[in-house]
Amino acid sequence: MGWDALEKSTIEDFKRYAVDRIPSIAQETDFKIILQKLNLIETRNLKRAAVLLFSSQTQRLYSHACVKIGRFLTDTDILTTDIVKGNLFTQLENTLEILRTKYLVSNIRYEGIHRRDILEYPYEALREAIINALIHRDYLSFSQIQIRVYSDKLVIIQTA
């Protein structure tokens, strides 16, 4: 997969996310230098991690690199599903948004005149769990991340 498959906007987003840990990244305009510093290039070719993180065509090489979300009534009865594709940053953002808007309950609370929607699972914990699943999954096998939402629990697994 070539350099033209990289999403420039995702790399720019990454620069904003990483500026606290790598302050000099904000001034870097050459994406190849950024990828070299991140050790995502090997002999002028993109490593798998570069494709997974920044490509607009991730599933072309890694068709199994997706997140499946389902609302389960029991371990075998499923009510609805979604499949989230894209690079890992896109998968993280879209998975969180789909969970928040479609699968999880938000309790409403008022503080004065302000309405507060309180997600049934702490957003930061949910985000961390999904990041861990995306980072630690085995991309060389054909396993996928599956998020099973039940009425009383949420399970994140890597399917074999």
Buried (B, 14 or more C-beta within 10 A) or exposed (E): BEEEBBBEEBBEBBBEEBEEEBEEBEEBEEBBEBBEEBEBBEEEEBBBBBBBBBBBBBEEBBEBBBBBBBBBEEEEEEEEEBEBBBBBBBBBBBBBEBBBEEBBEEEEEEEEEEEEEEBEBEEEEBBEBBEEBBEEBEBEEEBBBBBBBEEEEBEBEEEE
